[in-house]
Amino acid sequence: MKSHLAIFEDYKIRRLYDEKTEMWYFSVVDIIQVLIQQANYQTARKYWNKLKERLKKEGNESVTNCHRLKMEAADGKQYLTDVASAEILLRLVQSIPSPKAEPIKLWLAKVGYERIQEMADPSKSLDRARETWKKYGRSEKWIQQRMLGQETRNKLTDYWKEHDIKEGDEFAILTNIIHQEWAEISVKEHKNIKGLKTQNLRDHMSEAELIFTALAELSTRQIAESIDATGMEENKAAGKEGGGIAKKARLALEKRTGKKVISSGNYLNPKASKLIDEK
């Protein structure tokens, strides 16, 4: 699951993207807040609890199709939250008398349509990501490096998929091995240095950090391909070797410039402490 934040008018709507089902799941209470124009989260939550009870009594199947997934709350902690797909939310919206019902229905339909477009033409998702990065003040140079790094990453994960590596935990383990090798810190430690929580580390990397990450992953893939690495053990070895190549390059650059590549810099909004998870 990938966590994202969307904006509808002045309201922040939390959502998660499930890559396996290729579906978005939205926080029901966040949608309720928009519909009843209620800034107070707890008031919206109580409204949803009462509505849920009424719908259950009426035998409304939409409520039973809601899931509970962990989402980040205002205090920065993860809590189980009622979520629903766009399809289920469109049904729930019918039960809420609100002048905002029609705009939210159109917005949800638009989200679904954009995803269908992106599945047919992946370049559209790249264009949307580029526009989002521009909106948050990224330079063209940074955006280009971020997208090149993502292409390198995608080629590596495609290789893993084809060589007995499971998405999810095994991807994360190998990614961390590569990162630990080139940066000499884990992904979690790197995020801590930057003051990040659920945000995507790569969206907060400097140009140099992006370049060395890409070099480590490019080296890993080419080494893995050269020996036809299959399964976790062989790909772990390739990851350590690939990360080691990027580490040597990083140390050489740091020695020459006197500057550390690993940076505490981030692109967090000082007010909202949120970033680009609106993609």
C-alpha positions as CSV (number, residue, x, y, z in Angstrom):
1,M,0.0,0.0,0.0
2,K,1.2,3.5,-0.9
3,S,0.0,6.4,1.2
4,H,-1.0,9.6,-0.5
5,L,-2.7,12.9,0.4
6,A,-5.2,14.5,-2.0
7,I,-6.8,17.9,-1.8
8,F,-10.4,18.7,-2.4
9,E,-11.1,22.4,-2.1
10,D,-9.5,23.2,1.3
11,Y,-9.9,19.6,2.7
12,K,-7.2,17.0,2.9
13,I,-8.3,13.6,1.9
14,R,-6.1,10.6,2.9
15,R,-6.0,7.8,0.5
16,L,-4.0,4.6,-0.1
17,Y,-3.2,2.9,-3.4
18,D,-3.1,-0.9,-3.5
19,E,-0.8,-1.9,-6.3
20,K,-2.1,-5.5,-6.3
21,T,-5.7,-4.6,-7.0
22,E,-4.8,-1.3,-8.7
23,M,-7.4,0.5,-6.6
24,W,-7.5,3.7,-4.5
25,Y,-9.0,3.5,-1.0
26,F,-10.1,6.8,0.6
27,S,-10.7,7.7,4.2
28,V,-14.5,7.7,4.7
29,V,-14.4,10.3,7.5
30,D,-12.3,12.6,5.3
31,I,-15.0,12.4,2.6
32,I,-17.7,12.9,5.2
33,Q,-15.9,16.1,6.4
34,V,-16.2,17.5,2.9
35,L,-19.8,16.5,2.5
36,I,-21.1,18.0,5.7
37,Q,-18.6,20.9,5.6
38,Q,-17.2,20.1,9.0
39,A,-13.7,21.2,9.9
40,N,-13.7,19.2,13.2
41,Y,-12.5,15.6,12.5
42,Q,-14.2,14.2,15.7
43,T,-17.5,15.7,14.8
44,A,-17.3,14.1,11.3
45,R,-16.2,10.8,12.8
46,K,-19.3,10.8,15.1
47,Y,-21.5,11.6,12.1
48,W,-20.0,8.6,10.2
49,N,-20.5,6.3,13.2
50,K,-24.2,7.2,13.4
51,L,-24.7,6.9,9.6
52,K,-22.9,3.5,9.7
53,E,-25.3,2.2,12.3
54,R,-28.3,3.4,10.3
55,L,-27.1,1.9,7.1
56,K,-26.4,-1.4,8.7
57,K,-29.9,-1.6,10.1
58,E,-31.2,-0.8,6.6
59,G,-29.1,-3.7,5.2
60,N,-27.0,-1.4,3.1
61,E,-24.1,-3.5,1.6
62,S,-21.9,-0.5,1.1
63,V,-21.0,-0.4,4.8
64,T,-19.9,-4.0,4.8
65,N,-17.6,-3.4,1.9
66,C,-15.7,-0.7,3.8
67,H,-12.3,-1.8,5.0
68,R,-10.1,-0.7,7.9
69,L,-6.5,0.2,7.1
70,K,-3.9,2.2,8.9
71,M,-3.6,5.8,8.0
72,E,-1.6,8.7,9.4
73,A,-3.6,11.0,11.7
74,A,-3.0,14.7,12.5
75,D,-0.7,13.6,15.4
76,G,1.6,11.8,13.0
77,K,0.7,8.3,14.3
78,Q,-0.9,5.5,12.3
79,Y,-4.5,4.4,13.2
80,L,-6.9,2.0,11.8
81,T,-9.3,4.0,9.7
82,D,-12.5,3.2,7.7
83,V,-11.7,3.3,4.0
84,A,-13.6,2.6,0.9
85,S,-13.0,2.4,-2.9
86,A,-14.4,5.2,-5.1
87,E,-17.2,2.9,-6.2
88,I,-18.4,2.2,-2.6
89,L,-18.0,5.9,-1.7
90,L,-20.2,6.9,-4.6
91,R,-22.9,4.7,-3.1
92,L,-22.4,6.1,0.4
93,V,-22.6,9.6,-0.9
94,Q,-26.2,8.9,-1.9
95,S,-27.1,8.5,1.7
96,I,-25.8,11.9,2.8
97,P,-27.9,15.0,2.1
98,S,-25.4,17.7,1.1
99,P,-25.0,20.4,-1.5
100,K,-21.4,19.1,-1.8
101,A,-22.5,15.6,-2.9
102,E,-22.4,16.3,-6.6
103,P,-18.9,17.9,-6.7
104,I,-17.5,15.0,-4.6
105,K,-19.1,12.5,-6.9
106,L,-17.6,14.2,-9.9
107,W,-14.2,14.3,-8.2
108,L,-14.3,10.6,-7.3
109,A,-15.3,9.8,-10.8
110,K,-12.4,11.9,-12.1
111,V,-9.9,10.1,-9.9
112,G,-11.1,6.7,-11.3
113,Y,-11.0,8.0,-14.9
114,E,-7.5,9.3,-14.4
115,R,-6.3,5.9,-13.2
116,I,-7.9,4.2,-16.2
117,Q,-6.1,6.6,-18.5
118,E,-2.8,6.0,-16.7
119,M,-3.2,2.2,-17.1
120,A,-3.7,2.7,-20.8
121,D,-1.0,5.3,-21.2
122,P,1.6,5.3,-18.3
123,S,3.1,8.5,-19.6
124,K,0.1,10.4,-18.2
125,S,1.0,9.4,-14.6
126,L,4.5,10.7,-15.3
127,D,3.1,14.0,-16.6
128,R,0.9,14.3,-13.5
129,A,3.9,13.6,-11.2
130,R,6.0,16.2,-13.0
131,E,3.2,18.8,-12.6
132,T,2.9,18.0,-8.9
133,W,6.7,18.3,-8.4
134,K,6.6,21.7,-10.2
135,K,3.8,22.8,-7.9
136,Y,6.0,22.1,-4.9
137,G,8.9,24.1,-6.3
138,R,11.2,21.4,-7.6
139,S,13.6,22.5,-10.3
140,E,13.5,21.0,-13.8
141,K,17.0,19.5,-13.1
142,W,15.7,17.8,-9.9
143,I,12.6,16.5,-11.7
144,Q,14.6,15.0,-14.5
145,Q,16.9,13.2,-12.1
146,R,14.0,12.0,-10.0
147,M,12.3,10.5,-13.1
148,L,15.5,9.0,-14.4
149,G,16.0,7.4,-11.0
150,Q,12.5,6.0,-11.0
151,E,13.1,4.4,-14.4
152,T,16.2,2.8,-13.1
153,R,14.3,1.6,-10.1
154,N,11.5,0.2,-12.2
155,K,14.0,-1.8,-14.3
156,L,15.5,-3.3,-11.2
157,T,12.1,-4.3,-9.7
158,D,11.0,-5.8,-13.1
159,Y,14.1,-8.0,-12.9
160,W,13.3,-9.0,-9.3
161,K,9.7,-9.9,-10.3
162,E,11.1,-12.2,-13.0
163,H,13.6,-13.9,-10.8
164,D,11.6,-15.2,-7.8
165,I,11.5,-12.1,-5.7
166,K,8.2,-11.3,-4.1
167,E,6.8,-7.8,-4.0
168,G,6.4,-6.3,-0.6
169,D,8.7,-7.5,2.2
170,E,11.3,-9.1,-0.1
171,F,11.5,-5.9,-2.3
172,A,11.9,-3.8,0.9
173,I,14.7,-6.1,2.2
174,L,16.7,-5.9,-1.0
175,T,16.1,-2.2,-1.3
176,N,17.4,-1.7,2.2
177,I,20.5,-3.8,1.6
178,I,21.4,-1.7,-1.4
179,H,20.8,1.5,0.5
180,Q,22.8,0.4,3.5
181,E,25.7,-0.5,1.3
182,W,26.0,2.8,-0.7
183,A,24.9,5.2,2.1
184,E,26.1,3.3,5.1
185,I,22.8,3.9,6.8
186,S,19.4,2.1,6.4
187,V,16.4,3.6,4.6
188,K,14.8,4.2,8.0
189,E,17.9,6.0,9.4
190,H,18.0,8.1,6.3
191,K,14.4,9.1,6.7
192,N,15.0,9.9,10.4
193,I,17.9,12.2,9.4
194,K,15.6,14.1,7.1
195,G,12.8,14.2,9.7
196,L,10.4,12.1,7.5
197,K,7.7,9.7,8.7
198,T,5.5,8.1,6.0
199,Q,6.7,10.3,3.2
200,N,8.6,8.8,0.2
201,L,12.4,9.2,0.9
202,R,13.2,9.7,-2.7
203,D,10.8,12.7,-3.0
204,H,13.0,14.4,-0.4
205,M,16.5,13.5,-1.7
206,S,19.0,16.0,-3.0
207,E,20.2,15.7,-6.6
208,A,23.4,13.9,-5.3
209,E,21.4,11.4,-3.2
210,L,19.2,10.6,-6.2
211,I,22.2,10.0,-8.4
212,F,23.9,7.7,-6.0
213,T,20.7,5.8,-5.3
214,A,20.3,5.3,-9.1
215,L,23.9,4.3,-9.5
216,A,23.6,1.6,-6.8
217,E,20.4,0.2,-8.3
218,L,21.7,0.3,-11.8
219,S,24.9,-1.5,-10.7
220,T,22.8,-4.0,-8.8
221,R,20.6,-4.9,-11.8
222,Q,23.5,-5.2,-14.2
223,I,25.5,-7.4,-11.8
224,A,22.4,-9.6,-11.2
225,E,21.8,-9.9,-14.9
226,S,25.4,-10.9,-15.5
227,I,25.0,-13.9,-13.2
228,D,21.3,-14.5,-13.7
229,A,20.7,-14.0,-10.0
230,T,17.6,-15.8,-8.8
231,G,16.0,-15.8,-5.4
232,M,16.8,-13.8,-2.3
233,E,20.3,-15.0,-1.5
234,E,21.7,-14.4,-5.0
235,N,20.0,-11.0,-5.3
236,K,21.2,-10.0,-1.8
237,A,24.7,-10.6,-2.9
238,A,24.2,-8.6,-6.1
239,G,22.6,-5.8,-4.0
240,K,25.6,-5.6,-1.7
241,E,28.0,-5.6,-4.6
242,G,26.0,-3.0,-6.5
243,G,25.6,-0.8,-3.5
244,G,29.3,-1.1,-2.8
245,I,30.2,0.3,-6.2
246,A,28.1,3.4,-5.5
247,K,29.7,3.7,-2.0
248,K,33.2,3.8,-3.5
249,A,32.0,6.6,-5.9
250,R,30.3,8.5,-3.0
251,L,33.4,8.3,-0.8
252,A,35.6,9.5,-3.6
253,L,33.4,12.5,-4.2
254,E,33.2,13.4,-0.5
255,K,37.0,13.2,-0.2
256,R,37.4,15.5,-3.2
257,T,34.8,18.1,-2.3
258,G,34.8,17.9,1.5
259,K,31.0,17.7,1.5
260,K,28.8,14.8,2.7
261,V,26.4,13.4,0.2
262,I,23.8,12.3,2.8
263,S,21.8,15.4,3.7
264,S,19.2,16.3,6.3
265,G,17.5,18.5,3.8
266,N,13.9,17.8,2.8
267,Y,11.1,19.4,1.0
268,L,8.5,19.3,3.8
269,N,6.0,22.1,3.9
270,P,7.0,24.0,7.1
271,K,3.3,24.6,8.0
272,A,1.7,21.4,7.1
273,S,4.7,19.0,7.4
274,K,3.4,17.2,4.4
275,L,4.8,16.7,1.0
276,I,4.2,15.3,-2.3
277,D,2.1,12.4,-1.3
278,E,-0.6,14.0,-3.3
279,K,0.4,12.3,-6.5
